[in-house]
Amino acid sequence: MWVVWLDRWQFGIVTVYHFLFVPLTIGLAFLISIMETLYIVKDDRMYRRMAQFWGKLFLINFALGVVTGIMQEFQFGMNWSAYSRFVGDVFGPPLAVESLAAFFLESAFIGAWLFGWDKLPPKVHLFSIWMVAIGVSISAFWILTANAFMQEPVGYTIAHGRAEMNSFGALITNPQLRVEFPHVWLGAITTGAFFVAGVSAYYLFRRREVKLFAQSFRIAVYTGLISSVLVAVVGHAQGQLLIHTQPMKMAASEALWHTSPYHAPWSLVAWIDAAHHRNPIDIEIPYALSILSYNHTYGAVTGIDELQAQYVHQYGPGNYVPSVWVTFWTFRVMVLAGTLMILLALYGAFRGLKDDEWLVKRRTYLRLMPWAICLPFIANTTGWLMTEMGRQPWAVNGLLKTTDSISPTVGAPLVWMTILSFGAVYAAFAVVDVYLFVKFIRKGPDSELGPDEMDAKSVRPVFEP
């Protein structure tokens, strides 16, 4: 169990660190695509400078995301070989498609976009950045296809002691994937939007490049408002799926120890006594859990104790209760962060309707927005922790336990060594990432150089003396 604990900590640290980069990559690619589209449609070079400025930050983030993603995938062969052998036939194909198709797609078009300014026709260059945005989104789809199988196994059969795929169509139409992918993708758009809005607010507060960053702020805050509201809507649908597919996760996320047979209340905050299966302090909202689960005020929600007895009968002796404290509070931190994002985006969208000078005068709000960049990262991280911790003790829900997934020949000293070495590398990455972000943010957009170089080239001879 000591080795299992270390393996889980290593996987969690590596994955959370990698997941800091992925949503920002997806969100920035989408927003840069909008900015360059406005440049083509309006023929306004301000939007070109805008796209190029955010493009530098996108490229820094993309590069670090690729490196940390490679290290994450190494774990399956190092610490989780039993898991890889059991689900490799199902888990492997989506990751292979992601690497061979989506990742190559986005990488190729990133090169065209980066080096194609003034070399490619404007619409071809615009097509390149949209293909990057589509490519990073497709990458997320295939990765989440694999993760959705861990939450709700479909399209498989057990043969020769392992899971083998028997329906690729069932895998990509997994009900879990239908709610998980939109939730994660919209969360990524929100991450990019709040990053752009926060950095833009930094410039507006200092009255630097007001026209450019006022427009950049408006694009981001309107996008962030729409995406953050939709994240909540899709998250509600995801919660309603959990009540049927992972009832223990739902019960743990509410610290619901005993079945609520008719009108289930929702715990706003609670003091959880896991040892005695009770909540000495519990502030509840009547009927709210039934509404969240069934869209009406009535409906039973099965409790942890009843589910534990059911699982012992179904799967054999064992503890099938996840960490209730972690699952309960990570869910509430995620909801709180999401609520704050909606309120901040709503206020910013209202203020953005005014002229630039009116926006610049909102000093308190502009001071808050750079700090609000943290909110989507907090929501993404706590959401992932709730999703994965709430599934325990299963690595693949109902099929493979986490204790049976680790590499049998990798002992605690080796795991400690990799935790420390990965931690050192990630610390170095963090320093580089922060340094480059601060450097380019302080530098600001490139100065206006006059007429478009591509236009100037069109009047010069092809072969100059």
Residue pairs with C-beta under 8 A, 6 or more apart in sequence:
1 403
2 412
3 406
3 410
3 411
3 412
3 415
4 402
4 403
4 406
6 412
6 415
6 416
6 419
7 79
7 80
7 406
7 410
7 415
8 402
9 419
10 75
10 79
10 415
10 418
10 419
10 422
11 75
11 79
11 80
12 385
12 388
13 419
13 422
13 423
13 426
14 68
14 71
14 72
14 75
14 422
14 426
15 72
15 384
16 381
16 384
16 385
17 68
17 426
18 65
18 68
18 69
18 71
18 72
19 380
19 381
19 384
20 377
20 380
20 381
21 61
21 62
21 64
21 65
21 68
22 65
22 69
22 140
22 188
23 184
23 187
23 188
23 191
23 192
23 376
23 377
23 380
24 61
24 65
24 188
24 191
24 192
24 195
25 58
25 61
25 62
25 65
25 136
25 188
26 133
26 136
26 137
26 140
26 185
26 188
26 189
26 191
26 192
27 188
27 189
27 190
27 191
27 192
27 193
27 195
28 54
28 57
28 58
28 61
28 192
28 195
28 196
29 58
29 129
29 132
29 133
29 136
29 192
30 133
30 137
30 189
30 192
30 223
31 54
31 192
31 193
31 196
31 219
31 220
31 223
32 51
32 54
32 55
32 58
32 129
32 133
33 126
33 129
33 130
33 132
33 133
34 219
34 223
35 47
35 50
35 51
35 54
35 216
35 219
36 47
36 48
36 51
36 125
36 126
36 129
37 126
37 130
38 44
38 47
38 219
39 45
39 47
39 48
39 50
39 51
40 122
40 123
40 126
45 448
45 452
46 211
46 212
46 215
47 215
49 212
49 445
49 446
49 448
50 212
50 215
50 216
50 445
51 129
52 117
52 445
52 446
53 440
53 444
53 445
53 446
54 196
54 216
55 113
55 114
56 440
57 199
57 437
57 440
57 441
59 110
59 114
60 433
60 436
60 437
60 440
61 433
62 110
64 429
64 432
64 433
67 429
68 426
68 429
71 422
71 425
73 95
76 83
76 84
77 84
78 407
78 410
78 418
79 406
79 407
79 410
79 415
79 418
80 395
80 405
80 406
80 407
81 406
81 407
81 408
81 410
82 404
82 405
82 406
82 407
82 408
83 395
83 396
83 400
83 405
83 406
84 91
85 162
86 161
86 162
86 163
86 396
86 399
86 400
86 405
87 149
87 150
87 162
87 163
87 396
87 399
87 400
88 162
89 162
89 163
89 164
89 165
90 149
90 153
90 155
90 156
90 163
90 164
90 165
90 171
91 146
91 149
93 165
93 168
93 171
94 142
94 143
94 145
94 146
94 171
95 142
95 143
95 146
97 142
98 138
98 139
98 142
98 143
101 138
102 135
102 136
102 138
102 139
102 141
102 142
103 135
103 139
105 131
105 134
105 135
105 138
106 131
106 132
106 135
106 136
106 139
107 135
109 128
109 129
109 131
109 132
109 135
110 128
110 132
112 120
112 125
112 128
113 125
113 128
113 129
113 132
116 124
116 125
116 128
117 125
118 452
118 453
118 454
118 457
119 454
120 128
122 454
137 185
140 181
140 184
140 185
140 188
141 181
144 177
144 180
144 181
144 184
145 171
145 172
145 174
145 177
147 180
148 174
148 176
148 177
148 180
148 181
149 155
149 156
149 171
149 174
149 396
150 391
150 395
150 396
150 397
151 176
151 180
151 245
151 246
151 387
151 391
151 397
152 174
152 175
152 176
152 245
152 246
152 397
153 163
153 396
153 397
153 398
153 399
154 167
154 170
154 171
154 174
154 175
155 165
155 166
155 167
155 168
155 169
155 170
155 171
155 174
156 163
156 164
156 165
156 166
156 167
157 163
157 164
157 166
158 164
158 399
163 396
163 399
163 400
165 171
175 241
175 245
176 241
176 245
179 234
179 237
179 238
179 241
180 238
182 230
182 234
183 231
183 234
183 235
183 238
183 383
186 227
186 228
186 230
186 231
186 234
187 227
187 231
187 376
187 379
187 380
187 383
188 380
189 223
189 224
189 227
190 224
190 227
190 228
190 231
190 341
190 376
190 379
191 376
191 377
191 380
192 220
192 223
193 220
193 221
193 223
193 224
193 227
193 228
193 345
194 220
194 224
194 341
194 345
194 369
194 372
194 373
194 375
194 376
195 220
195 373
195 376
196 216
196 217
196 219
196 220
197 217
197 220
197 221
197 224
197 345
197 348
197 369
197 372
198 369
198 370
198 371
198 372
198 373
199 370
199 373
199 441
200 213
200 214
200 216
200 217
200 220
200 369
201 217
201 365
201 366
201 367
201 368
201 369
201 370
202 366
202 369
202 370
202 441
203 209
203 210
203 213
203 444
204 210
204 213
204 214
204 217
204 359
204 360
204 366
205 360
205 363
205 366
205 367
207 360
208 444
209 444
209 445
210 356
210 360
211 356
212 445
214 356
214 359
214 360
217 348
217 352
217 359
218 352
221 345
221 348
221 349
221 352
222 349
222 352
224 341
224 345
224 348
225 342
225 345
225 346
225 348
225 349
228 338
228 341
228 342
228 345
229 342
231 338
232 338
232 342
235 338
236 292
239 250
239 292
239 293
240 292
240 293
240 294
240 295
242 249
242 250
242 253
243 250
243 293
243 294
243 301
245 397
246 390
246 391
246 397
247 301
247 302
247 307
248 304
248 307
248 308
248 311
248 320
248 321
248 322
248 390
249 322
249 327
249 387
249 390
249 391
250 256
250 293
250 301
251 301
251 302
251 303
251 304
251 307
252 304
252 321
252 322
252 323
252 324
252 327
252 328
252 390
253 327
253 328
253 331
253 386
253 390
254 266
254 267
254 289
254 301
254 328
255 267
255 270
255 272
255 279
255 282
255 324
255 328
256 264
256 267
256 289
256 301
256 303
256 304
257 277
257 278
257 279
257 303
257 304
257 305
258 303
258 304
258 305
258 306
259 300
259 301
259 302
259 303
259 306
260 289
260 290
260 300
260 301
260 303
261 300
262 290
262 298
262 299
262 300
263 286
263 287
263 290
263 297
263 298
264 287
264 288
264 289
264 290
264 293
264 299
264 300
264 301
265 284
265 285
265 286
265 287
265 288
265 289
266 284
266 285
266 288
266 289
266 292
267 279
267 282
267 283
267 284
267 328
268 283
268 284
268 285
269 281
269 282
269 283
269 332
270 279
270 281
270 282
270 283
270 328
271 279
271 280
271 281
271 282
272 279
272 324
272 325
272 328
273 279
273 280
274 324
274 325
277 304
277 305
287 297
287 298
289 301
290 296
290 297
290 298
290 299
290 301
291 297
293 299
293 301
304 321
304 324
307 320
308 319
308 320
308 321
311 318
311 320
312 318
312 320
315 398
318 393
318 401
319 393
320 393
322 389
322 390
322 391
322 392
322 393
323 389
323 392
326 385
326 386
326 389
327 386
327 389
327 390
330 382
330 383
330 385
330 386
330 389
331 382
331 386
333 378
333 379
333 382
334 378
334 379
334 382
334 383
334 386
337 375
337 376
337 378
337 379
337 382
338 379
340 372
340 375
341 372
341 375
341 376
341 379
344 368
344 369
344 372
344 375
347 365
348 365
348 369
351 358
351 359
351 362
351 365
352 359
360 366
391 397
392 402
393 401
393 402
393 403
394 400
394 401
394 402
395 401
395 402
395 404
395 405
